[in-house]
């Protein structure tokens, strides 16, 4: 495999009742995407055609059953289907069991292809948690599905926006539980995983800042004990392993310092701590990269937007950014010589 090879990227179109199909089609209408990668859609042709009308896209559809059959040429939409569905029954902007089933099937097909080494990256459009639950899925979302179905040891979620790279100890968890979840052992394990993944990205001795939990990092115990009990020991444990861990750094300044280039990565302790910082900086360009899987996965960081689905109002910036950025991270791994199994 050569350094300048373009990755094969499977784009799952998400919940067919949401904005996923239209932003997926819009992404593959951009010439810049084909300059960075070799993309194809995983979805249902009738849903893709409906999305094409919204985007005023007149490209021909090329049905494929294997990535090797794809043309990967701007001006043609390569589409891989996962079965036959009653697509006419799918209504825009509504939670539907069939829509949940379809979006799950798209995801499972991408996992099948990724595990077989037939794709390098998966870029996912949003699914709806209630819809997939109606379809029988017991897992809460994309990241958990990919981790469980691939048998990965971990699924490490990173927010990427501009020069900020933010990771999370916990995400979909009540705040009270998340505070207790950020133990010395879990924080250390996250720091170790970040160090491992960034070393594979040719980032030498990555600077990893751990965010504090309490105001001012607790001011030596005036505002809480979590820093002394868990965060400071975890940082020291990481440093003893030769990892360039820093902190805990007060959360009201750590993201600004990261934006200034002081850190290569920031470990946020819970969902909103990192999400608010990234999405305030640039909501549309905040995207997710998942490390630790047999392949790389990227995603937009917004939902199905049922309120505007089918109207053509959905911004396509996030899906485009997700696809382009994941291709560039994949190339960073190739330059380091760390390849996903083929």
N, C-alpha and C positions, 0 to 999 in steps of 0.2 A: 504494500500500500504506500503510495507516494504522499509527500507532504501537501502537494497542491490538489489532491483529490477532493472533489466536492462530496459532502456527505449526502446520503440518501435520507430524506426526511419524510416520514409519514405524518400527515396532518389529519387528525381526527376532527370531524366537524361538530362534535358536541351534541347537546340536546337539540333535536330537529325543530322543537317549538320555540327555541331561543334564538339569540343573535349569532350563535356559532357558525351555522352554515354560510351566512352572508359575509361574515368577516373572514372566514376561511377562503371563500371564493375570491374575495377582494385581495387577499394576500397573494394568491397565485396569479392574479392579474398583473402583479408588479414584476417588471423585468429584472429588477435588482435581486429578487429572490433566486432567480435562475443563475445569476452570476455567482451566488454564494453556495448554492446547494442544488440537489436534484429532488424536487418535491412531488408528492402525489397525495390525493385525498383519500381518506377512508370514510365512506359514507354511503348514502343511498342516492342513486341517480335522480329519482324524482324530487328529492329534497334539494339536491344540488341545483337542479334545473330551476326550481322555485327561487333559490337564492340568487341564481344568475340573473333572473328577471329583475330582482331588486337592485342588483349592481349594474344593470344594463350591460351585461357581459354576453358577448356573442361567440365566444370560443367554442369549438367543437369539443364534445366529451369523448374521451377514449377510455372505454372500459378495459380494466386489466384484472387478472386473477393472480398475478405474481409481479413483484417490483421490476423484474427483468423485462417485462413486457412494456413498461412505461416509456414514453417518448422523452420525457423531461425537457420539453421544448416550450418556450414561451409562446402562447397563442393556442395551446391545447391543454385541456384539463384532464389529467390522468386520474381516474376514479376507480377504487377498489370497493366492491360491495361486500356486504356480510350476510346477505340473505334477502328474501322477499318479504315486504311488509305492506300493510295497508296504509301507505303514505298519505292517501287522500283524507284519511281520518285525523291526521295530525293538524291541530289548530294552533295558530300562533299564540304565544303568551300564556299557555295553560299547562298546569302540571298534569301529565298523562302517563299512565303505566307503560303504554307502548313506546312513547318517546324515551322513557327511562330505559326500557329494554334495548332499544336501538342504540342509544348512546353507550350503554354498557357493551354491546356487541362490537361497536367501533373500537372501544378501548381494548377489549380482549383480543381483537384481531391485531391491533398494533403490538400487543405484548407477544403474541404468537410469532409475529414477524421479527420482532426485536430479539427474542430468545433464539430464533433460528439464524440470527446474523444477517438477515435480509434487509434490515434498515439500520441506520446509525443513530438516528435521532427520532423522537416522537414529539410533535408539537400539538398540544391538546387545546381545543376550544372548550368552553365551559359546559359542564353537565349540571344537572339540578339534583341536589341531595334528596329532596322529597320524591322526585320521580324515580330515581334509581332504587330508593327504598321500596316504593310500590312494586318495582320490578323484581324484588327479592334480594337486593344487595344489602348485606349486613354491615358493610364497611362505610365509613362516613364520607369518603371522597376519593379524588383521583390518586393522591399520593399513597394512601393506604392500599388502594386496589393494586397499584403498580408494585408496591413492595411485597405484598402477600402473594400475588400471582406470579411474580418472578422468583420468589424465594430469596430475595435479597436480605442480607444481614441488616441493612438499614436503608432508609430513604431519606437522604439529607436535603432539606429544602433550603434554597438560597433565593432571596430577593435580589434582583439586579436592576439598578436604576442609575443611569449615568455612571459615576465611578464608585457608587456605594454597592457593597456586597454584604447582605445581612442574612444571618442564619437564625434558627429558632430552637430553643430547648423544647418548647411545647407550642402547639398551634391551636387546634380546635379543642379547647378545654376551658372550663369555667375559671375565672381569674383567681378565685380563692384556692382552687385546686392547683392551678399553675404555679402559684407562689411556693407551695409545698413540694411541687414536682421538681423544682430546680435544685436538686440535691448536689452535693459535692461530686458524687459519682457520675451523675448524668451530665453535669456541666463539663467535667473532665472528658467524658466520652465524646461529647459534641466537639470539644476543642481538638481532640485527637483526630476525629473524622475530618474536620475542616483542614487540619494540617496535612493529612494524607491526601485529600482531594486536591488541594492547592499545590502541593508538591508535584502532583501529576500534571498540573497545568503549567509547569515550568515557572512557577512563582517561588523563587528561592527564599527560604526562611521566612515564610509569610507572617506578617504582624497581625495577630488575632486579638482583638479587644473584646473583653467580656463586659457587657453592660451591668451596671448595678441595679438592684431591685428597689431600694429605698431612696428617698430624697437625699442628695449630696452623698450617696454611698453610705448612708446611715450616720455620717459624722461620728465615727468611732463609737457606735452603739446608741447614740441619742435618739435615732429614729428607726430602730429595728436591729435584729441580730443576724439576719440572713447572710449579710456580707461576711461577718466574722465566722459564722458557723459553716458556711458552704462555699461562698464565692472566692474569698481570699485563699482558703486551702486548695480549692480546685485549680486556681491560677498557679499557685506554687507547685502543685503536683505536676502540672503541665510543663512548667519551667524546668523541673527536675528531670523531665524526659527529653529535654533539649528543644522544646517547642517555644516559639517566641510569643508567649501569651502575656497579655497586658490587662491590668485592672484589678478589681472591678472599677469601671469608669462610670461616673454618674450619667444616668440616661438622658438628662437634659443637655448634655454636651457631647456625648460619644458619637452621635450621628453627624453633628456638625464637624467634629474633628475628622471623622471618616470621610466626609465630603471634601475636606481640605487635603486629603491624601495621607493622613497620619497612619491609617491602618489599611491592610489589605482585606480584612474581613472583620465583621462585628457579630458577636453572638448575642442576640436578643433573648431575653428570658421567657417571653410569652408573646402571643399573637399580636396584640395591638401595640405593644411597645415598639416593635419594628415596623409593622404595617403603617402606622400613622406617620412615622418619619419618612418612609419611602414614598407613600402615596401623596403626602403633602409636597414633597420635592417635585414629583412629576407622576401624577396618577396614571396617565395613559401609557407611559413607558416603564412602569413598574411591572416586571415580568418575573416568572419563577423558573429556576433551573433545579431539577432534582438529580442529585448525585447518589452513587451507591448501587444503582441498578445495573443490569448487564448492558444497558444502552443509556444514552442521555435522554432526558425528558424535559421539555419546556412547556410553559403555559402562560396564558394571560392571567392577570390578577384581578379580574372582574367576573361577575356572574353571568347568568343567562339573559339578564336584562329583559325579562318578559314584557315589561311595560312598553318597550320600543321595538320588540322583535317584529320583523316583517315590514317595518316602516322605512328602512333605509337610513335611519338616524344614527345607527350605532357607529362609533368610531372604529376604524380598522387599524389604528396605530399600534395597539397592544399586540394584536395577533401577528402583524408584520414584524414588530420588534422581537417578539418571542421567537419567531422562525429565524430571523437573521442573527440574533445574538447567540442562539443555541448552535448555529452552524459555526460561528467564530470560536465558541468554547470548544467545540469538537476539534477544530483545527489546532487549537492550542495543545490538546492532548497528542495529536499526531506529531507536532513539532518536538514534544518531549519524548516521543517514542512509546507512549503508553496507549495501546490500542484496545478498543473493546473487542471481545472475542468474535471472530468471524467464522 
